[in-house]
Amino acid sequence: MQNKPMGTIRKPTYMLESVDNALLLLQLLRDAGAIRLKDAAAELGTAPSTAHRLLAMLVYRGFAVQDEKRMYHPGPALGVGPASQGWTRDFTDLCRPHMEALAALADETVNLVIRVGSQARFLWTAEAASILRVGDRRGQVLPAELTAGGRILLAELPRAVLEQLYLRPADEPHISHGPSPAYETDRRMAIGEFEEFAHELEAARKLGFAVNVEQTEEGVAALGVVIRNGRGAAVGALTVAVPINRYRQHLRGKLVAQMQAAVRGIEVDVADIAGPDVPNSTVQK
């Protein structure tokens, strides 16, 4: 029997149609740049309702975004490479027991976040048991400056690095590259906006936690606390996402103290974690 050459792609014996359709939509977003719901349904050969459910999941996981004209565009998770290798798996495994304990104690959803350049990546989620809760965020990629975990990690950066990431030169016009302000690829700010942003980060650093109130999802707020290794380097953040109607009571209650206690336990276990291969003072693009 003649062997097939290396790299030959074989059609799976058992095709998972929903998975295949989701992957086809990813390819469409990658190659076409923008698609309408009716065009997606036509390409897949499915009912619009089926295409809508698939696209909704891609939006939820950050692989697609929808603009005000209801067009779908590639989301932030489509254009990102992997985080630096060799440490995130161990980091996640060490954090998980503490996250599950905190989720049970606070009865709210707990997330583990790292920063890669100007992006916040969600490594793991421990969901609450409450019926009204925020769902699983594993795998999502969002603009760091909009998320609680991303903001508290950005607050650790030197001023010069923040300027590299977010300050737009005075003589350079702003050009929108995204379907909505929340998902523009150019995250840089004019000097006035940048100074206000830097002031907010400094305030979060002094408080010991950062907040996100409906900046990434309507009806959801979050609080974030930094996680450091044994050398004092910020390697990630613990965040708790809550329905907006419970945000104020948590802000005035025990949640921040509970998060900080969980982080102290995590930091004992992750003391030897090296963290990213590049220091926080290096800008990653």
N, C-alpha and C positions, 0 to 999 in steps of 0.2 A: 504494500500500500504506500502511495506517495505521501510524504509528510507535507503538511501545509507550511508555507513560509512563515517565519517569525513575523508577528504583527498582524496576521490575518484576523479580522474581526468576524466572529461567528454570532449569528442571531441566537439569543437564548432560547432554550427549549420551551421554557415557560415564561412568556412575556407578562410583565406586570403593567397593564395598560395605563393605570393612573400614574405610575412612576415614569413610564415612557413619555406620556403626555406632558408631565411637568418638566422633564428634561428637554423636550422639544420646544416648550415655551422659553426656557432659558436660552436655547440656541437662537430662537427668534429675537429675543431681546438683545442678545449679543450682536447678532448680524444686522438686524434692521434698525436697532436703536430705539424704536418706539412702535407700539402696536395698539390698535383698538380692540375692544372686546370682540366685536363681530368678526374682525379679521383673524383673531386668535382662534375663535371657534371654527371658522372656515378652514384654517390651516390644519387643525386637529381633527376635523370631521366630527365634531361633537356639538351638543346643544350649547347655546350661550351660557346657560346656567352652570354647566359643567366647567366650561372655560373660566367662568367667573370665580368658582370655588378654588380652582387651581391657582389662578392669579392672586386671589386673596391670600393664599398660603405663601406665595412667593413674596408678596408685600410684607406679610407678617414676619418672615425670616430675613428680610432685608435684601432680597434678590431683585425686587422690583419696587418702583414707586409710581404713584398715580398723580397726574397733575390736575389742574382745575378744569381742563377740557376732557377729563376722564381717559386720557391717553396713558398707557403704561410705558415706563422707561426703565432701563437698567438701574438697579439699586446699588447701594454702596458695597454690598457683599459680592457683587459680580466682578468687580474690578480689583479685588485685593488678593495679595499673595498670602502664604501662610505666615503665622507668627514665627519668630525665631525658634528653632527646634530644640528639643532635648530637655525642657524643663516644665512646660505647661501641663503635661500629663501628671507628673509627680506633684506639682503644685495643686492641681485640681483634686487629686486623690487625697492629699493631706487636708484640704479645706472642707471636703464634703461632709465628714461627720459633724463638724462645728456648724456648718450651714444647716444641716438637717435638724440639729438641736435648736438652733435659733429660730428656724421656721416653725417648729413645734411650740416653742416658748412664746413667740410673738404672734403666731397664727397669721403670718404674712409671708409672701414669697421672697426668697433670698437669692441673690445672684452673685456670681463671681466674675469680675471684670478685669481685663488688662488693657493697657493703652499701647497702640502701635501707631506712632506718629500722631496724626490728628483724629484717629479712629479709636473708638471703644469697642472691644470685642467681648462678648459674653461667653465664658467658658462653661459655666454650669449653672443650673437652677435647682433650688430645693423649694418645691411648691408647698403652700400652706394647705391645711385641711379645710379651711373655710369655704363655703359655697361661693361667696362673693370674694374672689381673689384675682390677682394678676397672674396670667399664665406663664408657661415655660418660655424663657428667652434664649435658651442655648443656641449658639451659632449666630446670633444676630450681630451685625456690625452697624454701628451708629456713629454720627459725629460726636467726638469726645466732649466738645464744649457744651453739648446739649444734655448730656447724661450726668447723673449724680456721681457715678464711679469715674467717668472720664474727667469731670471737673475737679474732683479731689486729687486725681493723679496729675492733672495739669498744674494744680496749685503747688506741686513739688518741684516744678521746673524753674531753672534760673530765668531771669527776665530776658536774657539774650536769646534763649531757645524759644520762649513764647513769641518773641518778635519774629523769629524765623518762620514759625508755624502760622502766625495769625496777623502780623502787621503788613498791610499793603502799602508800598511806597506811594508817597504823595503824588508823584507824577504818573502813576499807573492807574488807568481807569478800571472800574469794576465791571466785569463781564460775567453775566449769569450763565452757568453751564449746567444747571439742573432744572427739573420740572417744577420745583418749589424751593423757596429759600432754605428750608430745613435740609435739603439734599443737594445743595450746590457743591460741585467738586472743588471750587475755589473758596476756601473758608476764611480768607484773609479779610481784615477789617480796616477801615479808615482810622486815623490816629485817635479821634475822639471816642469812637466805639471801642477801640482796643484798650484805651486807658480805663474805661469803665469796666471792661471785662477783666483786666488785670487786677483792678481794685476788688472786684467780686471774688476772684480766686484767692487773693490775700486774706480777705475776710473769712472765707471758707477754711483756709489753712489754720487761721488763729482759732476758729471755733472748733476745729477738729472733724468737721463733716460738711458735705456739700449737698445741695438739694436740686431736684428737677421737678418742677410743677407743670405738668402737661406740655412740656417742650418736645417730647418725642411721641406721646400718645395721649389723645384726649381722654380725660377721666382718670388719669394715672399720675401719681406723684412718686418720687423716690428719694431716699437718703443714702449717701455714700460715705464710707470710712476707709482710709488708706490702710493697706497691709504692707509691713516692712519685713525684710529678712534680718538675719543676725547682724549684718553690717549697717543696718539702718536705711538701706535702699528701698524705695517704693517698688514693689513687684506686682501689685494688683490692688483691687479694691473690693470690699464687701458692700453690696447695696441691698436695700429692702424696698421693694415696690409695693405700693398700697393704693387702693381705690381712693380717689380724691376726697370722698366724703369722710375718710378716716385719717386724712393727712394731719389736720390740725390737732386732733387728740393725741396722735403719736408724737408730734413735734413738742407738745407740752408734757408728754408722759415719759415712760421709761424706755422707749424704743432705742434712742441714741445710746443710752447707757448699756442696754442689752447688746447692741451691735459692738460697742467698744469692748465689752467683756468677751464677746465671741472672737474678736480680732486679737485680743491678748492671748487667747488660747491658740489661735491659728499661728501667731507669730512664734510661739514656742516650737511648734511642729515644723514650720518652714524656715527656721533659722539658717539652715544650710543650703536653702534654695538659692542658686546663683541669680536667677531672674534673666532678663533679656541679655543677649550677647553684647549689645551695645549699651553704653551708659545712657541715663535719662537725658544727659546734656547733648546727645547726638540726635539730630533731626532725621526721622525716617520718612521717606516719601513713598 
